[in-house]
Amino acid sequence: MFSVVFPGQGSQIVGMAKEFYNNFNYVKNYFGLADELLKKNLSKIILDGPKNELDQTENTQPAIFLVSYSIFKTIEHETKFNINNAKFFAGHSLGEYSALCCSGSLSFNQTINLLKYRGQAMQNAVPKGEGAMMAILGLEINDINKILSEHKDKFLCYIANDNSNGQTVVSGNTDSIEKFGEVLSKNNIRYVKLPVSAPFHCPLMNKATDQMKQKILDTQFKDPKIDIVSNVTAKPLKSSTDIKKLLVEQIEKPVRWRESVQNIINLGINQFIEIGPGKVLSGLIKRIDRNIKLNQVNNLIDLNTLSND
């Protein structure tokens, strides 16, 4: 049995999906429809850059969804592999929207519109330069929480992504992230500051939650055809009511990716197929369980690696 996973912010690269765009008219049509809905030439930003525009959250979010959706539809149209036989769909942060659309819970138009507002709301929730994120490497999440607790009087940071064994992302205001980095350096703990414009998945995103809540509640969701594993609970969801509630919470809550993958594996899955730009999720899954079969589909050659056997 297999599960399909969809990447989130950070996987974008200028030129992603260009092969699909150049070879299939329906992909061109998806790109054109996205441009119409967004009232901007997102296609050009994806295919030709510049990178600094693609990296702006309000562009990145619909761009990654558009690429993942286009590749998903190409698998449906151009291969004999039945991607809809997946037991679960899961997405990392904004990738959860890709999962919802590909499972039939949201339409393409609904997803583009929601991600347009989500990207803008998250980008504007904290003034530029006042929030930051960093990935901590080689330390387990319990040890990170212990350090944060010991220094809570000096700085305030939050677990944003529990990505895999030995890779955790934290969010906070810029000053707190700087101070936390100093503590980590003194203890010879490796970390990498992330090139993001805001501190995602923490309480500092409360303005974005307020803005997105009504947009999500006003959107008509359907029950997904394939169960969605939630970032917030790390458990499968069948109900559109539950999905809407948790999507609102998702903006401020940590992405429980490690637990999600572990729970999917415990439910009998032995293969993951990553659909979208990059191979970030495959790398994380491999760190969680080295015995899992992994496929990535982000170019035309990858289509031939999918088999119904």
C-alpha positions in Angstrom: 0.0 0.0 0.0 1.2 3.5 -0.7 0.6 7.1 0.4 1.0 10.3 -1.6 2.7 13.3 -0.1 2.9 16.9 -1.3 5.7 19.4 -0.4 5.4 22.8 1.2 7.3 26.1 1.2 11.0 25.8 0.6 10.8 23.3 -2.3 10.3 25.9 -4.9 12.8 26.4 -7.7 12.6 28.6 -10.8 11.7 26.5 -13.8 9.8 23.8 -11.9 7.3 21.9 -14.0 8.6 23.5 -17.2 8.7 20.0 -18.9 5.1 19.4 -18.0 4.1 22.9 -19.2 5.9 22.5 -22.5 4.5 19.0 -23.3 0.9 19.1 -22.1 -1.8 21.6 -23.1 -3.9 20.8 -20.0 -1.0 21.9 -17.8 -0.7 25.2 -19.8 -4.4 25.6 -19.1 -4.0 25.1 -15.3 -1.2 27.7 -15.4 -3.4 30.1 -17.4 -6.3 29.7 -15.1 -4.1 30.3 -12.0 -2.9 33.6 -13.6 -6.5 34.7 -14.2 -7.6 33.9 -10.7 -4.6 35.6 -9.1 -4.7 38.5 -11.5 -0.9 38.2 -12.0 1.5 36.3 -14.3 2.4 33.6 -11.8 3.3 31.3 -14.8 6.2 33.6 -15.8 7.4 33.8 -12.2 7.4 30.0 -11.9 9.0 29.3 -15.3 11.4 32.2 -15.6 11.7 33.9 -12.2 13.1 36.0 -10.8 13.8 33.8 -7.8 13.2 36.6 -5.3 9.6 37.0 -6.6 9.0 33.2 -6.5 10.3 33.2 -2.9 7.7 35.7 -1.7 5.2 33.8 0.4 2.2 35.1 -1.5 3.6 33.7 -4.7 5.3 30.6 -3.3 2.2 29.1 -1.9 0.0 29.1 -5.0 3.0 28.2 -7.2 3.9 25.0 -5.3 0.3 24.0 -5.3 0.0 24.6 -9.0 3.1 22.6 -9.8 2.0 19.7 -7.5 -1.5 19.7 -9.0 -0.2 19.8 -12.6 2.1 16.8 -11.9 -0.7 14.9 -10.2 -3.0 15.4 -13.2 -0.3 14.4 -15.6 0.1 11.1 -13.7 -3.7 10.5 -14.1 -3.6 11.4 -17.8 -0.3 10.0 -19.1 0.4 6.8 -17.0 -1.4 3.6 -16.3 -0.5 4.0 -12.6 -3.7 4.5 -10.5 -2.5 7.3 -8.2 -6.0 7.4 -6.6 -5.5 3.9 -5.2 -3.4 5.7 -2.5 -4.5 4.8 1.1 -3.7 8.3 2.4 -2.8 11.8 1.1 -0.7 14.1 3.3 1.0 17.5 2.7 3.5 19.5 4.6 2.0 22.8 5.6 0.6 24.4 2.4 1.0 20.9 0.8 -2.0 20.0 2.8 -4.0 22.2 0.5 -2.6 20.3 -2.5 -3.6 17.0 -0.8 -7.2 18.4 -0.3 -7.6 19.5 -3.9 -6.2 16.3 -5.4 -8.5 14.3 -3.1 -11.6 16.2 -4.3 -12.2 18.0 -1.1 -11.5 21.4 -2.7 -11.7 22.5 -6.4 -8.7 24.0 -8.2 -10.3 27.5 -8.1 -11.1 27.3 -4.4 -7.5 26.1 -3.6 -5.8 28.9 -5.6 -8.1 31.5 -4.0 -7.5 30.2 -0.4 -3.7 30.0 -1.0 -3.7 33.6 -2.4 -5.2 34.8 0.9 -3.2 32.5 3.1 0.1 33.6 1.5 -0.7 37.3 1.9 -2.0 36.8 5.4 1.0 34.9 6.6 3.5 37.3 4.9 1.8 40.3 6.5 1.1 38.9 10.0 4.5 40.1 11.3 6.4 43.2 10.1 9.2 42.2 7.8 12.4 41.5 9.7 10.7 41.0 13.0 10.2 37.2 12.7 12.6 34.3 11.9 12.9 30.5 11.8 15.7 28.1 12.1 16.2 24.3 11.6 18.0 22.5 14.5 20.0 19.5 13.4 20.9 16.4 15.3 18.9 17.1 18.4 15.6 15.3 19.4 12.5 17.4 20.0 12.3 16.6 23.7 15.8 18.0 24.2 14.9 21.1 22.3 11.8 21.6 24.4 14.0 21.2 27.5 16.4 24.0 26.4 13.4 26.3 25.5 11.9 25.7 29.0 15.2 26.4 30.7 15.6 29.7 28.9 12.0 30.8 28.8 12.8 34.0 30.8 15.4 35.1 28.3 13.7 34.3 25.0 10.5 32.8 23.6 10.6 30.4 20.6 8.2 27.8 19.4 8.4 24.4 17.7 7.1 25.0 14.2 7.9 21.8 12.3 8.7 18.4 13.9 10.1 17.2 10.6 12.1 14.0 11.3 14.4 12.4 13.8 17.1 15.0 14.4 15.5 17.8 12.3 13.2 20.3 14.0 12.3 23.8 13.0 11.6 26.6 15.5 9.9 30.0 15.0 10.0 33.2 17.0 10.7 36.9 16.9 14.1 37.7 15.4 15.7 38.6 18.7 14.6 35.3 20.4 15.9 33.3 17.4 19.3 35.1 17.7 19.5 34.4 21.4 18.5 30.7 21.0 21.1 30.4 18.3 23.8 31.6 20.7 22.7 29.0 23.3 22.9 26.3 20.7 26.3 27.4 19.5 27.7 27.3 23.0 26.5 23.7 23.3 28.0 22.8 19.8 24.5 22.1 18.4 24.1 22.7 14.7 21.4 24.9 13.3 20.6 26.7 10.1 18.6 30.0 9.8 15.9 29.6 7.2 15.4 32.2 4.4 11.8 33.0 5.2 10.0 36.3 5.7 7.9 35.4 8.7 7.8 33.0 11.7 5.3 30.4 10.5 3.4 27.9 12.5 3.5 29.7 15.9 1.3 32.0 17.9 2.9 35.1 16.2 0.8 34.1 13.2 -2.4 35.0 15.1 -3.3 37.9 12.7 -3.1 35.5 9.8 -5.4 33.0 11.6 -7.9 35.8 12.2 -7.8 36.7 8.5 -8.0 33.2 7.2 -10.6 31.8 9.6 -13.6 33.4 7.8 -12.2 32.6 4.3 -11.9 28.9 5.3 -15.3 28.8 7.0 -17.0 30.4 4.0 -15.5 27.9 1.6 -17.6 24.8 0.7 -15.5 21.7 1.3 -16.4 18.2 0.4 -15.4 15.0 2.2 -12.2 13.8 0.6 -12.2 10.7 -1.6 -8.9 9.6 0.1 -8.2 10.2 3.8 -6.1 13.2 4.6 -3.5 13.0 7.4 -3.7 16.3 9.3 -0.6 18.4 10.1 -2.3 19.4 13.4 -3.3 15.9 14.7 -1.0 13.6 12.7 -4.1 11.4 12.2 -6.3 10.6 9.2 -9.4 12.8 8.5 -12.5 11.9 6.6 -14.8 14.7 7.5 -14.8 18.1 5.8 -16.1 19.7 9.0 -13.0 18.4 10.9 -10.7 19.4 8.0 -12.0 23.1 8.0 -11.5 23.4 11.8 -8.0 22.0 11.6 -7.0 24.1 8.6 -7.7 27.2 10.7 -5.6 25.9 13.6 -2.8 24.8 11.2 -1.5 28.4 10.7 -0.4 28.7 14.3 0.1 25.0 15.3 3.3 23.0 14.6 3.5 20.7 11.6 3.7 17.2 13.1 5.3 15.6 10.1 7.4 13.0 11.9 4.4 11.7 13.8 2.2 11.8 10.6 4.7 9.6 8.7 5.1 7.2 11.6 1.3 6.9 12.0 0.9 6.3 8.2 3.6 3.5 8.3 1.9 2.0 11.4 -1.3 1.8 9.4 0.4 -0.5 6.9 1.9 1.8 4.3 5.3 0.7 2.8 5.7 3.2 0.0 5.5 7.0 -0.3 5.2 9.0 -3.6 6.2 12.6 -3.4 4.4 14.8 -6.0 5.7 18.3 -6.6 9.0 20.2 -6.8 12.1 18.8 -5.0 12.7 15.8 -2.8 12.5 17.4 0.7 9.8 15.1 2.0 11.5 12.0 0.7 14.6 13.0 2.6 12.7 13.5 5.8 10.8 10.2 5.4 14.0 8.3 4.9 15.3 9.7 8.2 12.2 8.4 9.9 12.3 4.9 8.4 15.1 3.8 6.1 13.1 0.7 4.9 10.3 2.6 3.2 10.1 2.6 -0.6 10.2 6.2 -2.0 9.3 7.7 -5.3 9.5 11.3 -6.4 7.7 12.7 -9.4 8.9 16.1 -10.5 10.0 15.5 -14.1 8.8 13.5 -17.1 11.3 10.7 -16.6 9.9 10.1 -13.1 6.6 9.2 -14.6 8.2 5.9 -15.8 9.2 4.9 -12.2 5.5 4.4 -11.1 4.3 0.9 -11.2 1.0 -0.8 -10.2 2.9 -3.9 -9.1 
